[in-house]
Amino acid sequence: MRLRHLLKYYLLAYVGIVAEPVLAQSFSYIYIQGDKVTPFYVKMDGQMMPRYGKNYCILSELVPGPIHIEILFQQRMFPPKKFTIDVPENGYRGFLINKKEQGFDLYDLQQKSYLEPEE
């Protein structure tokens, strides 16, 4: 019986040591909202991101720092644009896609301004 308690104690101590770095890691996310008519896709650092909805995208488990995204539209309705977004530490950023006659703009909800696309 005493051996059993001792094994439980060591197991719990081991789990605590291994799990601590995982629990300490906090991630950020980016939310991009489009309209209800025009589906879009997002590439991040050259890789197509999964699409769970046609009119929004959530980029999750991001570490702080710059990320490079490209927004593409279904059936090439608008030309794609590339943006650099600075991911905050332990937080989120939200963006709206605003359509124009010749394309679209990406509006930053936190900064209350439009992001400049990269050339």
Backbone as a ProteinNet text record, in pm:
[ID]
protein_1_A
[PRIMARY]
MRLRHLLKYYLLAYVGIVAEPVLAQSFSYIYIQGDKVTPFYVKMDGQMMPRYGKNYCILSELVPGPIHIEILFQQRMFPPKKFTIDVPENGYRGFLINKKEQGFDLYDLQQKSYLEPEE
[TERTIARY]
82.5	0	87.5	193.2	282.6	351.4	389.5	451.8	356.5	230.2	129.3	120.4	117.8	113.4	237.4	351.3	476.7	477.7	427.2	419.3	324.3	211.8	116.3	182.6	255.9	323	422.3	504.2	602.6	535.9	427.3	354.9	298.1	235.4	180.1	290.4	402.6	514.8	567	578.9	626.8	530.8	401.6	301.4	306.6	324.3	333.6	453.2	566.2	687.2	671.4	614.9	598.8	490.8	381.4	268	290.3	378.6	397	432.6	529.8	559.8	441.3	361.7	245.8	143.1	117.8	20	69	198.2	253.6	248.3	244.4	242.5	104.8	98.7	-26.2	-11.1	-116.6	-113.2	-206.3	-190.9	-278.4	-351.4	-449.1	-519	-558	-583.3	-627.2	-763.6	-857.5	-991.3	-1011.8	-1051.8	-1079	-1222.5	-1301.4	-1442.7	-1465.8	-1531.6	-1571.3	-1719.7	-1774.7	-1919	-1986	-2115.4	-2187.1	-2203.3	-2145.5	-2164	-2038.1	-1922.5	-1799.8	-1706	-1699.9	-1608.9	-1462.2	-1378.6	-1235.4	-1153.6	-1026.1	-929.4	-811.7	-737.1	-619.2	-500.4	-389.4	-261.5	-177.7	-113.3	-24.1	115	210.1	347.9	353.2	272.4	273.5	190.4	129.5	50.9	-97.6	-180.3	-324.2	-379.3	-454.4	-510.5	-645.7	-680.9	-811.6	-924.3	-1030.2	-1144.9	-1263.5	-1303.7	-1416.6	-1546.3	-1536.6	-1652.5	-1616.4	-1714.8	-1688.2	-1655.4	-1703.4	-1695	-1617	-1539.7	-1451.7	-1334	-1228.8	-1111.4	-1053.1	-1015.6	-949.3	-812.6	-709.4	-572.4	-535.5	-525.1	-507.6	-369.2	-342.6	-217	-95.6	-104	4.1	94.5	221.2	315.8	332.4	371.1	386.4	489.3	462.5	553.8	481.9	553.1	488.9	456.3	340.9	304.4	270.9	286.4	257.9	139	34.4	-84.5	-113.7	-189.7	-239.7	-388	-468.8	-613.1	-648.7	-716.5	-757.5	-909.1	-969.2	-1114.3	-1151.3	-1263.6	-1315.1	-1341.3	-1306.8	-1322.4	-1249.7	-1145.8	-1062.6	-1144.7	-1246.8	-1334.1	-1255.1	-1154.8	-1065.2	-922.3	-827.8	-688.2	-642.9	-558.5	-511.3	-420.9	-418.8	-331.4	-259.5	-134.8	-53.5	-41.3	-42.4	-32.3	63.4	124.6	201.1	124.9	98.2	23.1	113.1	114.7	191.5	100.9	131.8	51.8	87.2	-14.2	15	47.4	102.4	131.3	5.6	-33.1	-148.2	-275.6	-307.1	-425.1	-480	-547.8	-606.4	-608.4	-628.7	-653.3	-767.1	-850.5	-964.3	-957	-1001.9	-998	-1128.4	-1165.8	-1281.3	-1234.7	-1288.7	-1262.2	-1369.6	-1328.9	-1421.6	-1402.8	-1509.5	-1502.2	-1511.7	-1439.1	-1445.4	-1474.6	-1492.5	-1521.2	-1409.4	-1285.8	-1172.1	-1098	-1151.3	-1080.7	-1135.5	-1044.5	-1085.7	-976.5	-1014.9	-922	-937.8	-834.2	-838.1	-834	-944.5	-958.2	-922.7	-831.7	-787.2	-880	-953.5	-1050.3	-984.2	-865.8	-798.7	-729.9	-662.5	-590.2	-681.8	-801.2	-898.7	-839.8	-774.3	-715.8	-704.3	-678.6	-662.4	-515.8	-495.5	-361	-317.3	-193.5	-137	-94.3	-139	-94.2	52.7	117.2	254.9	254.4	360.3	373	427.2
-119.4	0	126.6	125.3	239.8	262.3	155.3	164.4	228.7	194.8	250.3	402.8	449.8	594.1	663.3	599.9	655.4	667.1	565.5	569.3	679.2	694	800.2	937.1	955.3	1081.7	1113.1	1015.8	1036.8	1062.5	992.3	1012.5	1154	1198.8	1334.3	1439.6	1416.7	1510.7	1516	1401.2	1395.4	1468	1442.1	1507.5	1658.6	1702.8	1846	1910.1	1841.3	1894.2	1899.9	1796.8	1791.4	1887.2	1899.4	1981.4	2130	2167.2	2308.1	2394.2	2354.8	2439.3	2452.3	2349.1	2354	2451.4	2447.2	2537.4	2682.1	2702.6	2837.2	2901.7	2821.6	2873.9	2930.2	3057.2	3119.9	3162.3	3143.7	3177	3293.3	3349.6	3455.4	3406.1	3484.3	3447.9	3571.6	3548.4	3652.2	3610.7	3704.5	3679.3	3772.4	3716.1	3795.5	3768.4	3874.9	3863	3923	3847.6	3897.2	3928.9	3948.9	3969	3832.5	3831.3	3703.9	3655.3	3729.1	3696.4	3638.9	3692.4	3660.9	3573.7	3443.3	3356.4	3391.3	3375.5	3402.9	3293.2	3291.8	3197.6	3277.2	3214.9	3279.4	3184.9	3238.9	3169.1	3237.4	3157.3	3214.2	3157.4	3245.9	3205.9	3103.3	3126.5	3041.7	2915.2	2887.3	2764.3	2798.3	2728.7	2751.8	2706.8	2793.8	2763.2	2694.2	2606.5	2539.7	2641.5	2611.1	2702.3	2633.8	2684.8	2626.6	2699.2	2818	2895.4	2971.8	3006.5	3075	3222.9	3281	3425.6	3472.6	3383.6	3423.4	3327.3	3371	3287.3	3314.7	3208.7	3221.5	3155.9	3234.4	3184	3173.6	3051.2	3031.8	2978.9	2975	2925.6	2995.9	3128.1	3208.7	3261.2	3268.2	3328.2	3475.3	3559.1	3702.2	3728.5	3831.1	3870.1	3881.9	3916.5	3935.5	3802.9	3800.3	3688.4	3748.3	3667.8	3712.1	3632.2	3705.3	3638.7	3688.5	3608	3646.3	3613.1	3708.2	3686.2	3666	3553.4	3516.1	3497.6	3525.3	3512.4	3399.8	3337.6	3229.1	3281.1	3201.5	3233.3	3362.4	3395.3	3513	3639.6	3655.4	3771.6	3902.5	3903.1	4016.6	3964.5	4047.8	4002.9	3980.9	3880.1	3854.4	3967.7	3985.2	4084.7	4019.8	4065.7	4015.6	4123.9	4079.1	4169.9	4111.4	4199.9	4158.4	4206	4113.7	4144.3	4117.4	4211.7	4193.7	4128.4	4004	3928	3974.3	4011.1	4054.7	3935.5	3965.4	3860.9	3831.3	3704.7	3658.1	3737.5	3756.9	3834.4	3799.1	3894.7	3872.5	4003.3	3988.7	4103.5	4065.5	4161.9	4139.6	4229.4	4174.6	4247.6	4227.9	4328.4	4321.2	4339	4258.2	4275.4	4368	4483.4	4579.4	4578.7	4541.8	4537	4676.9	4694.9	4817	4774.9	4869.5	4836.3	4755.6	4792.9	4728	4630	4598.2	4507.2	4513	4514.3	4515.7	4578.6	4616.5	4665.3	4580.1	4577.1	4502.8	4603.5	4609.2	4707	4642.2	4705.1	4657.6	4715.6	4629.3	4674.9	4733.8	4686.4	4738.6	4872.6	4881.6	5004.8	5109.5	5065.9	5153.8	5221.4	5137.8	5188.2	5072.5	5107	5006.2	4961.5	4831.5	4779.2	4805.9	4842.6	4862.3	4727.4	4692.7	4566.5	4574.1	4459	4452.4	4447.4	4491.8	4489.2	4358.2
0	0	0	78.1	85.1	-50.1	-117.8	-249.2	-350.2	-338.2	-428.5	-412.6	-286.7	-259.2	-313.4	-295.6	-342.4	-495.4	-564.6	-710.9	-758.2	-688.6	-722.6	-708.8	-599.9	-575.2	-686.1	-722.8	-828.9	-963.7	-990.6	-1115.7	-1122.3	-1014	-1011.6	-1023.1	-957.3	-967.7	-1110.3	-1175.4	-1313.6	-1407.4	-1392.5	-1476.4	-1455.7	-1332.1	-1303.6	-1371	-1370.4	-1433.4	-1584.6	-1644	-1788.8	-1836	-1761.9	-1805.2	-1782.1	-1692.3	-1659.6	-1779.9	-1866.2	-1982.5	-2077.9	-2089.5	-2178.8	-2124.7	-1995.3	-1935.9	-1937.7	-1927.6	-1927.2	-2065.5	-2171.1	-2308.3	-2340.1	-2371.4	-2413.3	-2558.1	-2634	-2775.1	-2803.6	-2920.3	-2968.8	-3092.5	-3137.6	-3259.6	-3339.1	-3467.6	-3560.3	-3615.2	-3616.9	-3671.7	-3790.6	-3904.9	-4024.8	-4067.9	-4082.3	-4118	-4256.1	-4343.7	-4474.8	-4475.4	-4593.5	-4602.3	-4618.6	-4629.2	-4638.3	-4781.5	-4878.1	-5018.4	-5083.3	-5049.9	-5120.9	-5036.8	-5062.9	-4986.9	-5014.9	-4912.1	-4927.5	-4860	-4894.5	-4838.7	-4783.8	-4692	-4635.9	-4646	-4696.1	-4693.1	-4587.2	-4502.6	-4402.5	-4425.5	-4445.3	-4474	-4586.9	-4691.7	-4810.2	-4801.9	-4686.5	-4670.1	-4658.5	-4738.6	-4735	-4599.7	-4534.7	-4403.7	-4419.1	-4323.4	-4331	-4324.8	-4395.4	-4399.8	-4334.4	-4218.6	-4145.6	-4177.2	-4232.8	-4274.3	-4400.3	-4480	-4606.8	-4587.7	-4478.8	-4464.5	-4342.4	-4283.5	-4174.5	-4168.3	-4100.3	-4083.7	-3945.2	-3875.8	-3747	-3759.1	-3737.6	-3735.3	-3588	-3538.4	-3394.8	-3360.4	-3230.8	-3174.4	-3235.6	-3241.8	-3298.1	-3187.1	-3215.7	-3121.8	-3158.6	-3063.4	-3092.3	-3202	-3279.1	-3385.7	-3517.7	-3622.8	-3753.8	-3822.4	-3888.2	-3975.9	-4112	-4215.4	-4351.8	-4403	-4441.1	-4494	-4634.6	-4706.4	-4837.6	-4839.1	-4882	-4891	-5036.8	-5062.5	-5198	-5199.9	-5312.8	-5324.5	-5419.6	-5387.4	-5470.2	-5611	-5709.4	-5851.4	-5890	-5813.7	-5840.4	-5862.5	-5779.8	-5790.3	-5776.6	-5686.2	-5669.3	-5673.9	-5714.3	-5710.9	-5566.3	-5543.6	-5406.7	-5357.4	-5226.3	-5164.2	-5046.7	-5026.9	-4916.1	-4809	-4683.3	-4570.1	-4466.3	-4388.5	-4271.5	-4148.9	-4057.3	-3935.7	-3816.1	-3723.6	-3600.7	-3496.5	-3460.3	-3364.5	-3223.3	-3142.3	-3006	-2915.3	-2799.8	-2702.5	-2621.8	-2615.6	-2536.5	-2565.8	-2692	-2725.4	-2862.1	-2922.5	-3054.1	-3131.6	-3261	-3348.6	-3440.1	-3470.6	-3557.6	-3679.7	-3793.7	-3920	-3995.1	-4073	-4162.1	-4305.7	-4394.7	-4537.4	-4591.9	-4640.9	-4700.2	-4850.9	-4922.8	-5068.8	-5128.1	-5238	-5317.5	-5461.1	-5549.8	-5690.3	-5753.5	-5729	-5793.4	-5703.4	-5587	-5497.9	-5357.2	-5259.9	-5120.1	-5034.6	-4913.9	-4812.7	-4688.2	-4605.1	-4479.6	-4365.5	-4289.7	-4181.6	-4047.9	-3973.3	-3842.6	-3735.3	-3666.2	-3566.5	-3442	-3404.9	-3287.2	-3316.1	-3429.8	-3465.4	-3529.1	-3570.2	-3636.1	-3760	-3842.4	-3966.5	-4065.6	-4191.6	-4295	-4302.6	-4322.6	-4340.7	-4483.1	-4498.6	-4631.5	-4686.8	-4807.4	-4865.6	-4908.8	-4913.9	-4960.5	-5112.8	-5170.8	-5317.1	-5362.5
[MASK]
+++++++++++++++++++++++++++++++++++++++++++++++++++++++++++++++++++++++++++++++++++++++++++++++++++++++++++++++++++++++

